[in-house]
Amino acid sequence: NGETPFSIAVSEGQQDIVEFLLDEFFSDVERCIESLLTKFLRRVEDVRCFIEQSESEILADVELSFIQLVQQLKLLANKESKYNDTIDELKEMMLELEVMLLTRLEERKETLEKELSMFNSTK
């Protein structure tokens, strides 16, 4: 027969029932769309919050890493400075030692020359 309650209602002139049914149908569709849209917007907000939180955590990690890197560079610079100071001190000590050795060698040379001179004069 192929007739539906909708086609029967229209053919029998029951237009107020048809309008009521159409209003109910479109109200249901509207509520479903609003519900889906609300869920979608909540999900978008959740994702936005997650991204912002992740972004701030990443930035905090990067900032912490940068601070640690700067601290390591400062420590390295201090160590290099101390190392350079130590090298300078060692150079000074070597120069002092060289002067002292040269002085002693000169003194020993003079002593040996005197002894050789005395030996030669006794011959």
N, CA, C and O atoms as a Tinker XYZ file with bonds, in Angstrom:
   492  protein
     1  N      0.839000   -1.177000    0.000000    73     2
     2  CA     0.000000    0.000000    0.000000    64     1     3
     3  C      0.886000    1.242000    0.000000    63     2     4     5
     4  O      0.502000    2.214000   -0.650000    81     3
     5  N      2.071000    1.298000    0.691000    73     3     6
     6  CA     3.030000    2.364000    0.615000    64     5     7
     7  C      2.642000    3.630000    1.355000    63     6     8     9
     8  O      3.353000    4.632000    1.280000    81     7
     9  N      1.545000    3.603000    2.056000    73     7    10
    10  CA     1.169000    4.807000    2.790000    64     9    11
    11  C      1.807000    4.790000    4.173000    63    10    12    13
    12  O      1.926000    3.738000    4.801000    81    11
    13  N      2.216000    5.969000    4.641000    73    11    14
    14  CA     2.816000    6.120000    5.968000    64    13    15
    15  C      1.880000    6.970000    6.813000    63    14    16    17
    16  O      0.987000    7.617000    6.265000    81    15
    17  N      2.056000    6.989000    8.125000    73    15    18
    18  CA     1.197000    7.833000    8.960000    64    17    19
    19  C      1.248000    9.279000    8.509000    63    18    20    21
    20  O      0.250000    9.994000    8.599000    81    19
    21  N      2.403000    9.716000    8.025000    73    19    22
    22  CA     2.553000   11.085000    7.555000    64    21    23
    23  C      1.685000   11.328000    6.317000    63    22    24    25
    24  O      0.951000   12.314000    6.255000    81    23
    25  N      1.771000   10.410000    5.315000    73    23    26
    26  CA     0.987000   10.600000    4.078000    64    25    27
    27  C     -0.513000   10.461000    4.343000    63    26    28    29
    28  O     -1.330000   11.137000    3.718000    81    27
    29  N     -0.864000    9.572000    5.279000    73    27    30
    30  CA    -2.280000    9.417000    5.610000    64    29    31
    31  C     -2.794000   10.701000    6.254000    63    30    32    33
    32  O     -3.876000   11.185000    5.921000    81    31
    33  N     -1.987000   11.256000    7.203000    73    31    34
    34  CA    -2.412000   12.467000    7.894000    64    33    35
    35  C     -2.568000   13.613000    6.909000    63    34    36    37
    36  O     -3.506000   14.403000    7.017000    81    35
    37  N     -1.659000   13.708000    5.950000    73    35    38
    38  CA    -1.740000   14.793000    4.970000    64    37    39
    39  C     -2.966000   14.604000    4.082000    63    38    40    41
    40  O     -3.680000   15.564000    3.790000    81    39
    41  N     -3.212000   13.355000    3.651000    73    39    42
    42  CA    -4.348000   13.097000    2.752000    64    41    43
    43  C     -5.678000   13.284000    3.464000    63    42    44    45
    44  O     -6.669000   13.632000    2.822000    81    43
    45  N     -5.727000   13.067000    4.743000    73    43    46
    46  CA    -6.981000   13.212000    5.477000    64    45    47
    47  C     -7.165000   14.633000    5.996000    63    46    48    49
    48  O     -8.154000   14.934000    6.664000    81    47
    49  N     -6.199000   15.509000    5.682000    73    47    50
    50  CA    -6.361000   16.900000    6.070000    64    49    51
    51  C     -6.022000   17.186000    7.519000    63    50    52    53
    52  O     -6.460000   18.188000    8.084000    81    51
    53  N     -5.252000   16.314000    8.106000    73    51    54
    54  CA    -4.876000   16.536000    9.510000    64    53    55
    55  C     -3.553000   17.310000    9.570000    63    54    56    57
    56  O     -2.545000   16.818000   10.076000    81    55
    57  N     -3.592000   18.485000    9.060000    73    55    58
    58  CA    -2.367000   19.264000    8.933000    64    57    59
    59  C     -1.815000   19.716000   10.279000    63    58    60    61
    60  O     -0.598000   19.839000   10.417000    81    59
    61  N     -2.650000   19.966000   11.266000    73    59    62
    62  CA    -2.113000   20.385000   12.563000    64    61    63
    63  C     -1.309000   19.255000   13.199000    63    62    64    65
    64  O     -0.324000   19.509000   13.893000    81    63
    65  N     -1.725000   18.000000   12.966000    73    63    66
    66  CA    -0.938000   16.871000   13.495000    64    65    67
    67  C      0.394000   16.805000   12.753000    63    66    68    69
    68  O      1.438000   16.575000   13.363000    81    67
    69  N      0.355000   17.005000   11.444000    73    67    70
    70  CA     1.582000   16.979000   10.649000    64    69    71
    71  C      2.524000   18.092000   11.108000    63    70    72    73
    72  O      3.724000   17.866000   11.265000    81    71
    73  N      1.994000   19.268000   11.319000    73    71    74
    74  CA     2.820000   20.379000   11.782000    64    73    75
    75  C      3.408000   20.092000   13.165000    63    74    76    77
    76  O      4.563000   20.415000   13.442000    81    75
    77  N      2.585000   19.473000   14.034000    73    75    78
    78  CA     3.070000   19.102000   15.365000    64    77    79
    79  C      4.219000   18.099000   15.259000    63    78    80    81
    80  O      5.258000   18.240000   15.905000    81    79
    81  N      3.996000   17.073000   14.414000    73    79    82
    82  CA     5.035000   16.052000   14.252000    64    81    83
    83  C      6.312000   16.663000   13.664000    63    82    84    85
    84  O      7.417000   16.333000   14.095000    81    83
    85  N      6.158000   17.548000   12.685000    73    83    86
    86  CA     7.327000   18.202000   12.097000    64    85    87
    87  C      8.035000   19.081000   13.129000    63    86    88    89
    88  O      9.264000   19.107000   13.191000    81    87
    89  N      7.249000   19.803000   13.939000    73    87    90
    90  CA     7.848000   20.632000   14.996000    64    89    91
    91  C      8.633000   19.768000   15.983000    63    90    92    93
    92  O      9.750000   20.116000   16.364000    81    91
    93  N      8.047000   18.644000   16.395000    73    91    94
    94  CA     8.726000   17.729000   17.325000    64    93    95
    95  C     10.009000   17.187000   16.697000    63    94    96    97
    96  O     11.055000   17.127000   17.342000    81    95
    97  N      9.909000   16.798000   15.435000    73    95    98
    98  CA    11.065000   16.251000   14.736000    64    97    99
    99  C     12.188000   17.289000   14.682000    63    98   100   101
   100  O     13.331000   16.978000   15.017000    81    99
   101  N     11.878000   18.502000   14.270000    73    99   102
   102  CA    12.908000   19.532000   14.157000    64   101   103
   103  C     13.426000   19.965000   15.530000    63   102   104   105
   104  O     14.590000   20.346000   15.658000    81   103
   105  N     12.571000   19.908000   16.559000    73   103   106
   106  CA    13.034000   20.199000   17.923000    64   105   107
   107  C     14.037000   19.143000   18.373000    63   106   108   109
   108  O     15.061000   19.468000   18.973000    81   107
   109  N     13.735000   17.864000   18.076000    73   107   110
   110  CA    14.665000   16.780000   18.407000    64   109   111
   111  C     15.988000   16.957000   17.667000    63   110   112   113
   112  O     17.062000   16.796000   18.247000    81   111
   113  N     15.898000   17.289000   16.383000    73   111   114
   114  CA    17.113000   17.502000   15.585000    64   113   115
   115  C     17.917000   18.663000   16.166000    63   114   116   117
   116  O     19.139000   18.584000   16.293000    81   115
   117  N     17.211000   19.750000   16.519000    73   115   118
   118  CA    17.880000   20.921000   17.087000    64   117   119
   119  C     18.567000   20.580000   18.406000    63   118   120   121
   120  O     19.700000   21.001000   18.642000    81   119
   121  N     17.877000   19.805000   19.285000    73   119   122
   122  CA    18.479000   19.396000   20.566000    64   121   123
   123  C     19.707000   18.514000   20.335000    63   122   124   125
   124  O     20.722000   18.663000   21.014000    81   123
   125  N     19.607000   17.601000   19.380000    73   123   126
   126  CA    20.751000   16.730000   19.077000    64   125   127
   127  C     21.934000   17.558000   18.575000    63   126   128   129
   128  O     23.075000   17.341000   18.985000    81   127
   129  N     21.645000   18.515000   17.678000    73   127   130
   130  CA    22.722000   19.362000   17.149000    64   129   131
   131  C     23.336000   20.187000   18.269000    63   130   132   133
   132  O     24.558000   20.306000   18.355000    81   131
   133  N     22.481000   20.770000   19.146000    73   131   134
   134  CA    22.995000   21.557000   20.268000    64   133   135
   135  C     23.843000   20.704000   21.196000    63   134   136   137
   136  O     24.897000   21.142000   21.658000    81   135
   137  N     23.391000   19.492000   21.469000    73   135   138
   138  CA    24.133000   18.585000   22.340000    64   137   139
   139  C     25.490000   18.233000   21.718000    63   138   140   141
   140  O     26.523000   18.277000   22.387000    81   139
   141  N     25.468000   17.884000   20.432000    73   139   142
   142  CA    26.723000   17.546000   19.745000    64   141   143
   143  C     27.656000   18.748000   19.696000    63   142   144   145
   144  O     28.863000   18.620000   19.905000    81   143
   145  N     27.089000   19.912000   19.420000    73   143   146
   146  CA    27.894000   21.129000   19.357000    64   145   147
   147  C     28.495000   21.446000   20.727000    63   146   148   149
   148  O     29.660000   21.831000   20.819000    81   147
   149  N     27.708000   21.286000   21.784000    73   147   150
   150  CA    28.193000   21.526000   23.146000    64   149   151
   151  C     29.329000   20.557000   23.480000    63   150   152   153
   152  O     30.357000   20.965000   24.020000    81   151
   153  N     29.141000   19.272000   23.160000    73   151   154
   154  CA    30.193000   18.278000   23.410000    64   153   155
   155  C     31.445000   18.617000   22.610000    63   154   156   157
   156  O     32.564000   18.527000   23.115000    81   155
   157  N     31.239000   19.008000   21.352000    73   155   158
   158  CA    32.360000   19.356000   20.494000    64   157   159
   159  C     33.124000   20.553000   21.071000    63   158   160   161
   160  O     34.353000   20.540000   21.132000    81   159
   161  N     32.382000   21.592000   21.494000    73   159   162
   162  CA    33.023000   22.788000   22.050000    64   161   163
   163  C     33.754000   22.467000   23.359000    63   162   164   165
   164  O     34.826000   23.010000   23.623000    81   163
   165  N     33.166000   21.578000   24.179000    73   163   166
   166  CA    33.844000   21.154000   25.409000    64   165   167
   167  C     35.150000   20.430000   25.082000    63   166   168   169
   168  O     36.185000   20.646000   25.713000    81   167
   169  N     35.060000   19.571000   24.080000    73   167   170
   170  CA    36.253000   18.811000   23.673000    64   169   171
   171  C     37.328000   19.752000   23.119000    63   170   172   173
   172  O     38.515000   19.596000   23.405000    81   171
   173  N     36.887000   20.734000   22.317000    73   171   174
   174  CA    37.832000   21.723000   21.795000    64   173   175
   175  C     38.492000   22.479000   22.944000    63   174   176   177
   176  O     39.700000   22.716000   22.922000    81   175
   177  N     37.702000   22.856000   23.944000    73   175   178
   178  CA    38.242000   23.570000   25.112000    64   177   179
   179  C     39.209000   22.677000   25.885000    63   178   180   181
   180  O     40.259000   23.141000   26.330000    81   179
   181  N     38.859000   21.386000   26.047000    73   179   182
   182  CA    39.762000   20.446000   26.716000    64   181   183
   183  C     41.084000   20.340000   25.966000    63   182   184   185
   184  O     42.156000   20.351000   26.572000    81   183
   185  N     41.000000   20.237000   24.655000    73   183   186
   186  CA    42.209000   20.135000   23.834000    64   185   187
   187  C     43.024000   21.423000   23.949000    63   186   188   189
   188  O     44.247000   21.376000   24.079000    81   187
   189  N     42.346000   22.576000   23.900000    73   187   190
   190  CA    43.038000   23.865000   24.031000    64   189   191
   191  C     43.759000   23.957000   25.374000    63   190   192   193
   192  O     44.913000   24.380000   25.441000    81   191
   193  N     43.062000   23.555000   26.449000    73   191   194
   194  CA    43.676000   23.575000   27.780000    64   193   195
   195  C     44.872000   22.629000   27.841000    63   194   196   197
   196  O     45.916000   22.966000   28.400000    81   195
   197  N     44.708000   21.450000   27.262000    73   195   198
   198  CA    45.807000   20.473000   27.245000    64   197   199
   199  C     47.011000   21.042000   26.490000    63   198   200   201
   200  O     48.153000   20.911000   26.931000    81   199
   201  N     46.736000   21.679000   25.339000    73   199   202
   202  CA    47.823000   22.252000   24.546000    64   201   203
   203  C     48.507000   23.366000   25.324000    63   202   204   205
   204  O     49.735000   23.442000   25.351000    81   203
   205  N     47.714000   24.235000   25.960000    73   203   206
   206  CA    48.301000   25.331000   26.746000    64   205   207
   207  C     49.135000   24.781000   27.893000    63   206   208   209
   208  O     50.233000   25.267000   28.160000    81   207
   209  N     48.602000   23.751000   28.580000    73   207   210
   210  CA    49.337000   23.162000   29.699000    64   209   211
   211  C     50.618000   22.519000   29.185000    63   210   212   213
   212  O     51.685000   22.706000   29.770000    81   211
   213  N     50.520000   21.761000   28.093000    73   211   214
   214  CA    51.700000   21.117000   27.527000    64   213   215
   215  C     52.711000   22.161000   27.090000    63   214   216   217
   216  O     53.914000   22.010000   27.305000    81   215
   217  N     52.208000   23.226000   26.471000    73   215   218
   218  CA    53.090000   24.293000   26.009000    64   217   219
   219  C     53.808000   24.939000   27.184000    63   218   220   221
   220  O     55.011000   25.188000   27.122000    81   219
   221  N     53.065000   25.212000   28.261000    73   219   222
   222  CA    53.709000   25.850000   29.414000    64   221   223
   223  C     54.684000   24.895000   30.093000    63   222   224   225
   224  O     55.722000   25.327000   30.594000    81   223
   225  N     54.361000   23.590000   30.116000    73   223   226
   226  CA    55.298000   22.617000   30.680000    64   225   227
   227  C     56.559000   22.535000   29.829000    63   226   228   229
   228  O     57.670000   22.471000   30.354000    81   227
   229  N     56.379000   22.536000   28.517000    73   227   230
   230  CA    57.537000   22.490000   27.618000    64   229   231
   231  C     58.385000   23.743000   27.803000    63   230   232   233
   232  O     59.610000   23.664000   27.887000    81   231
   233  N     57.727000   24.902000   27.866000    73   231   234
   234  CA    58.469000   26.149000   28.068000    64   233   235
   235  C     59.197000   26.134000   29.408000    63   234   236   237
   236  O     60.332000   26.601000   29.505000    81   235
   237  N     58.545000   25.599000   30.441000    73   235   238
   238  CA    59.195000   25.519000   31.750000    64   237   239
   239  C     60.412000   24.596000   31.675000    63   238   240   241
   240  O     61.462000   24.903000   32.239000    81   239
   241  N     60.269000   23.454000   30.972000    73   239   242
   242  CA    61.405000   22.539000   30.803000    64   241   243
   243  C     62.542000   23.205000   30.038000    63   242   244   245
   244  O     63.711000   23.066000   30.397000    81   243
   245  N     62.187000   23.927000   28.984000    73   243   246
   246  CA    63.209000   24.616000   28.189000    64   245   247
   247  C     63.899000   25.684000   29.040000    63   246   248   249
   248  O     65.121000   25.828000   29.005000    81   247
   249  N     63.095000   26.431000   29.805000    73   247   250
   250  CA    63.662000   27.478000   30.662000    64   249   251
   251  C     64.596000   26.872000   31.703000    63   250   252   253
   252  O     65.683000   27.395000   31.949000    81   251
   253  N     64.166000   25.763000   32.316000    73   251   254
   254  CA    64.998000   25.094000   33.313000    64   253   255
   255  C     66.290000   24.597000   32.671000    63   254   256   257
   256  O     67.372000   24.763000   33.236000    81   255
   257  N     66.177000   23.989000   31.492000    73   255   258
   258  CA    67.370000   23.505000   30.794000    64   257   259
   259  C     68.312000   24.651000   30.470000    63   258   260   261
   260  O     69.529000   24.519000   30.596000    81   259
   261  N     67.746000   25.778000   30.051000    73   259   262
   262  CA    68.570000   26.943000   29.730000    64   261   263
   263  C     69.285000   27.449000   30.977000    63   262   264   265
   264  O     70.473000   27.768000   30.935000    81   263
   265  N     68.550000   27.520000   32.090000    73   263   266
   266  CA    69.149000   27.984000   33.352000    64   265   267
   267  C     70.281000   27.042000   33.763000    63   266   268   269
   268  O     71.346000   27.492000   34.185000    81   267
   269  N     70.043000   25.725000   33.638000    73   267   270
   270  CA    71.081000   24.758000   33.988000    64   269   271
   271  C     72.297000   24.904000   33.072000    63   270   272   273
   272  O     73.439000   24.798000   33.519000    81   271
   273  N     72.039000   25.146000   31.794000    73   271   274
   274  CA    73.135000   25.336000   30.853000    64   273   275
   275  C     73.960000   26.566000   31.229000    63   274   276   277
   276  O     75.190000   26.525000   31.218000    81   275
   277  N     73.276000   27.654000   31.559000    73   275   278
   278  CA    73.986000   28.876000   31.966000    64   277   279
   279  C     74.816000   28.607000   33.218000    63   278   280   281
   280  O     75.959000   29.055000   33.316000    81   279
   281  N     74.239000   27.875000   34.178000    73   279   282
   282  CA    74.977000   27.557000   35.398000    64   281   283
   283  C     76.213000   26.713000   35.086000    63   282   284   285
   284  O     77.291000   26.945000   35.634000    81   283
   285  N     76.042000   25.731000   34.200000    73   283   286
   286  CA    77.183000   24.890000   33.819000    64   285   287
   287  C     78.264000   25.725000   33.130000    63   286   288   289
   288  O     79.456000   25.529000   33.366000    81   287
   289  N     77.834000   26.654000   32.279000    73   287   290
   290  CA    78.809000   27.518000   31.606000    64   289   291
   291  C     79.544000   28.405000   32.611000    63   290   292   293
   292  O     80.746000   28.639000   32.481000    81   291
   293  N     78.806000   28.898000   33.620000    73   291   294
   294  CA    79.451000   29.714000   34.660000    64   293   295
   295  C     80.472000   28.880000   35.434000    63   294   296   297
   296  O     81.585000   29.336000   35.693000    81   295
   297  N     80.080000   27.642000   35.803000    73   295   298
   298  CA    81.016000   26.767000   36.512000    64   297   299
   299  C     82.247000   26.492000   35.657000    63   298   300   301
   300  O     83.375000   26.519000   36.149000    81   299
   301  N     82.020000   26.230000   34.379000    73   299   302
   302  CA    83.130000   25.967000   33.474000    64   301   303
   303  C     84.047000   27.178000   33.365000    63   302   304   305
   304  O     85.271000   27.045000   33.360000    81   303
   305  N     83.440000   28.364000   33.277000    73   303   306
   306  CA    84.233000   29.594000   33.198000    64   305   307
   307  C     85.049000   29.777000   34.475000    63   306   308   309
   308  O     86.210000   30.181000   34.420000    81   307
   309  N     84.433000   29.476000   35.639000    73   307   310
   310  CA    85.164000   29.574000   36.911000    64   309   311
   311  C     86.324000   28.592000   36.949000    63   310   312   313
   312  O     87.429000   28.927000   37.376000    81   311
   313  N     86.048000   27.356000   36.486000    73   311   314
   314  CA    87.110000   26.348000   36.471000    64   313   315
   315  C     88.230000   26.771000   35.529000    63   314   316   317
   316  O     89.411000   26.612000   35.838000    81   315
   317  N     87.840000   27.318000   34.363000    73   315   318
   318  CA    88.850000   27.766000   33.404000    64   317   319
   319  C     89.675000   28.898000   34.007000    63   318   320   321
   320  O     90.893000   28.947000   33.840000    81   319
   321  N     89.001000   29.804000   34.708000    73   319   322
   322  CA    89.700000   30.914000   35.345000    64   321   323
   323  C     90.680000   30.389000   36.396000    63   322   324   325
   324  O     91.829000   30.827000   36.459000    81   323
   325  N     90.214000   29.443000   37.223000    73   323   326
   326  CA    91.089000   28.849000   38.240000    64   325   327
   327  C     92.241000   28.105000   37.575000    63   326   328   329
   328  O     93.380000   28.167000   38.037000    81   327
   329  N     91.936000   27.403000   36.486000    73   327   330
   330  CA    92.967000   26.667000   35.744000    64   329   331
   331  C     94.010000   27.646000   35.212000    63   330   332   333
   332  O     95.212000   27.407000   35.331000    81   331
   333  N     93.540000   28.759000   34.621000    73   331   334
   334  CA    94.470000   29.772000   34.096000    64   333   335
   335  C     95.293000   30.396000   35.221000    63   334   336   337
   336  O     96.487000   30.650000   35.058000    81   335
   337  N     94.646000   30.642000   36.363000    73   335   338
   338  CA    95.375000   31.182000   37.513000    64   337   339
   339  C     96.455000   30.207000   37.965000    63   338   340   341
   340  O     97.576000   30.613000   38.272000    81   339
   341  N     96.116000   28.920000   38.006000    73   339   342
   342  CA    97.069000   27.887000   38.421000    64   341   343
   343  C     98.232000   27.828000   37.433000    63   342   344   345
   344  O     99.392000   27.718000   37.833000    81   343
   345  N     97.916000   27.902000   36.150000    73   343   346
   346  CA    98.986000   27.887000   35.144000    64   345   347
   347  C     99.893000   29.094000   35.322000    63   346   348   349
   348  O    101.115000   28.969000   35.244000    81   347
   349  N     99.304000   30.267000   35.561000    73   347   350
   350  CA   100.105000   31.471000   35.792000    64   349   351
   351  C    101.003000   31.310000   37.017000    63   350   352   353
   352  O    102.170000   31.701000   36.993000    81   351
   353  N    100.452000   30.733000   38.088000    73   351   354
   354  CA   101.241000   30.502000   39.308000    64   353   355
   355  C    102.392000   29.542000   39.020000    63   354   356   357
   356  O    103.520000   29.752000   39.466000    81   355
   357  N    102.083000   28.475000   38.259000    73   355   358
   358  CA   103.138000   27.516000   37.925000    64   357   359
   359  C    104.229000   28.163000   37.072000    63   358   360   361
   360  O    105.413000   27.884000   37.260000    81   359
   361  N    103.837000   29.019000   36.143000    73   359   362
   362  CA   104.836000   29.731000   35.324000    64   361   363
   363  C    105.734000   30.591000   36.209000    63   362   364   365
   364  O    106.953000   30.615000   36.039000    81   363
   365  N    105.112000   31.302000   37.160000    73   363   366
   366  CA   105.897000   32.137000   38.080000    64   365   367
   367  C    106.861000   31.279000   38.890000    63   366   368   369
   368  O    108.025000   31.636000   39.069000    81   367
   369  N    106.362000   30.133000   39.381000    73   367   370
   370  CA   107.215000   29.243000   40.172000    64   369   371
   371  C    108.361000   28.718000   39.320000    63   370   372   373
   372  O    109.489000   28.607000   39.799000    81   371
   373  N    108.080000   28.391000   38.050000    73   371   374
   374  CA   109.132000   27.886000   37.167000    64   373   375
   375  C    110.183000   28.966000   36.914000    63   374   376   377
   376  O    111.382000   28.687000   36.885000    81   375
   377  N    109.715000   30.200000   36.731000    73   375   378
   378  CA   110.670000   31.296000   36.544000    64   377   379
   379  C    111.547000   31.483000   37.791000    63   378   380   381
   380  O    112.761000   31.661000   37.685000    81   379
   381  N    110.917000   31.438000   38.971000    73   379   382
   382  CA   111.675000   31.553000   40.220000    64   381   383
   383  C    112.684000   30.419000   40.350000    63   382   384   385
   384  O    113.830000   30.629000   40.749000    81   383
   385  N    112.233000   29.205000   40.004000    73   383   386
   386  CA   113.117000   28.043000   40.075000    64   385   387
   387  C    114.271000   28.184000   39.085000    63   386   388   389
   388  O    115.413000   27.847000   39.395000    81   387
   389  N    113.955000   28.687000   37.889000    73   387   390
   390  CA   115.000000   28.883000   36.880000    64   389   391
   391  C    116.035000   29.901000   37.367000    63   390   392   393
   392  O    117.239000   29.686000   37.230000    81   391
   393  N    115.555000   31.008000   37.936000    73   391   394
   394  CA   116.466000   32.020000   38.463000    64   393   395
   395  C    117.315000   31.429000   39.585000    63   394   396   397
   396  O    118.524000   31.653000   39.644000    81   395
   397  N    116.670000   30.671000   40.475000    73   395   398
   398  CA   117.395000   30.066000   41.590000    64   397   399
   399  C    118.450000   29.076000   41.074000    63   398   400   401
   400  O    119.578000   29.053000   41.565000    81   399
   401  N    118.071000   28.257000   40.074000    73   399   402
   402  CA   119.032000   27.296000   39.524000    64   401   403
   403  C    120.192000   28.004000   38.820000    63   402   404   405
   404  O    121.354000   27.625000   38.970000    81   403
   405  N    119.853000   29.034000   38.056000    73   403   406
   406  CA   120.915000   29.784000   37.378000    64   405   407
   407  C    121.854000   30.442000   38.392000    63   406   408   409
   408  O    123.070000   30.474000   38.203000    81   407
   409  N    121.268000   30.963000   39.467000    73   407   410
   410  CA   122.094000   31.572000   40.517000    64   409   411
   411  C    123.008000   30.524000   41.132000    63   410   412   413
   412  O    124.202000   30.772000   41.302000    81   411
   413  N    122.472000   29.365000   41.464000    73   411   414
   414  CA   123.280000   28.293000   42.067000    64   413   415
   415  C    124.341000   27.793000   41.090000    63   414   416   417
   416  O    125.481000   27.525000   41.469000    81   415
   417  N    123.936000   27.672000   39.815000    73   415   418
   418  CA   124.924000   27.245000   38.812000    64   417   419
   419  C    126.061000   28.260000   38.706000    63   418   420   421
   420  O    127.230000   27.889000   38.608000    81   419
   421  N    125.708000   29.527000   38.725000    73   419   422
   422  CA   126.711000   30.589000   38.655000    64   421   423
   423  C    127.634000   30.522000   39.874000    63   422   424   425
   424  O    128.854000   30.646000   39.761000    81   423
   425  N    127.008000   30.318000   41.054000    73   423   426
   426  CA   127.806000   30.202000   42.278000    64   425   427
   427  C    128.722000   28.987000   42.205000    63   426   428   429
   428  O    129.895000   29.059000   42.569000    81   427
   429  N    128.178000   27.877000   41.732000    73   427   430
   430  CA   128.981000   26.638000   41.633000    64   429   431
   431  C    130.111000   26.815000   40.614000    63   430   432   433
   432  O    131.227000   26.337000   40.819000    81   431
   433  N    129.804000   27.503000   39.524000    73   431   434
   434  CA   130.815000   27.759000   38.499000    64   433   435
   435  C    131.953000   28.589000   39.089000    63   434   436   437
   436  O    133.133000   28.306000   38.882000    81   435
   437  N    131.555000   29.622000   39.832000    73   435   438
   438  CA   132.577000   30.465000   40.450000    64   437   439
   439  C    133.420000   29.660000   41.431000    63   438   440   441
   440  O    134.640000   29.813000   41.481000    81   439
   441  N    132.770000   28.807000   42.204000    73   439   442
   442  CA   133.484000   27.980000   43.168000    64   441   443
   443  C    134.448000   27.044000   42.442000    63   442   444   445
   444  O    135.603000   26.906000   42.846000    81   443
   445  N    133.978000   26.404000   41.376000    73   443   446
   446  CA   134.836000   25.487000   40.611000    64   445   447
   447  C    135.999000   26.244000   39.960000    63   446   448   449
   448  O    137.123000   25.743000   39.918000    81   447
   449  N    135.727000   27.437000   39.460000    73   447   450
   450  CA   136.810000   28.229000   38.854000    64   449   451
   451  C    137.870000   28.588000   39.892000    63   450   452   453
   452  O    139.069000   28.556000   39.617000    81   451
   453  N    137.396000   28.932000   41.095000    73   451   454
   454  CA   138.345000   29.248000   42.176000    64   453   455
   455  C    139.170000   28.018000   42.520000    63   454   456   457
   456  O    140.390000   28.099000   42.662000    81   455
   457  N    138.494000   26.872000   42.655000    73   455   458
   458  CA   139.202000   25.644000   42.989000    64   457   459
   459  C    140.185000   25.270000   41.885000    63   458   460   461
   460  O    141.307000   24.845000   42.160000    81   459
   461  N    139.754000   25.432000   40.631000    73   459   462
   462  CA   140.644000   25.128000   39.520000    64   461   463
   463  C    141.837000   26.095000   39.512000    63   462   464   465
   464  O    142.966000   25.687000   39.236000    81   463
   465  N    141.593000   27.322000   39.803000    73   463   466
   466  CA   142.649000   28.317000   39.863000    64   465   467
   467  C    143.644000   27.980000   40.973000    63   466   468   469
   468  O    144.858000   28.074000   40.793000    81   467
   469  N    143.102000   27.589000   42.114000    73   467   470
   470  CA   143.959000   27.217000   43.236000    64   469   471
   471  C    144.746000   25.947000   42.873000    63   470   472   473
   472  O    145.926000   25.838000   43.206000    81   471
   473  N    144.121000   25.018000   42.214000    73   471   474
   474  CA   144.787000   23.787000   41.806000    64   473   475
   475  C    145.900000   24.095000   40.807000    63   474   476   477
   476  O    146.997000   23.546000   40.907000    81   475
   477  N    145.624000   24.946000   39.875000    73   475   478
   478  CA   146.594000   25.288000   38.868000    64   477   479
   479  C    147.782000   26.048000   39.496000    63   478   480   481
   480  O    148.922000   25.891000   39.057000    81   479
   481  N    147.515000   26.847000   40.496000    73   479   482
   482  CA   148.605000   27.601000   41.119000    64   481   483
   483  C    149.488000   26.726000   42.002000    63   482   484   485
   484  O    150.642000   27.068000   42.264000    81   483
   485  N    148.960000   25.625000   42.449000    73   483   486
   486  CA   149.764000   24.713000   43.285000    64   485   487
   487  C    150.621000   23.801000   42.431000    63   486   488   489
   488  O    151.497000   23.133000   42.980000    81   487
   489  N    150.435000   23.733000   41.183000    73   487   490
   490  CA   151.225000   22.867000   40.324000    64   489   491
   491  C    152.602000   23.324000   40.227000    63   490   492
   492  O    153.411000   22.704000   39.537000    81   491
